[in-house]
Amino acid sequence: MESRTSVDLVVEDNYEVAREAAGLIDQAGTYLDEGTLSRLTSRLEAARELVYPHDPERCAQVILPLLRILRECRDGG
């Protein structure tokens, strides 16, 4: 079985699981090092480009808020 990360769940899984995964990432954000925050942010930015045309609601309610949180953590906000 392939290992899936929280970011995979945010992007690929059903809406409820995506929101739960986003919450976990939000809680962990302050404990993640800069490199990890950068990688997660990059993955979500790429996912936003792929997901938005097909599921703008997921982007607006899960991916974009999580991107804001990760950017704030990365930027020390």
Number of C-alpha atoms within 10 A of each C-alpha: 3 4 5 9 9 18 20 15 18 26 25 15 14 11 16 11 15 22 20 15 22 23 16 12 21 17 12 12 20 17 12 16 11 15 10 14 22 16 11 20 20 13 15 23 15 11 18 20 11 13 18 14 10 10 12 13 13 20 23 13 13 20 25 15 14 25 22 12 20 25 17 14 20 19 10 9 9
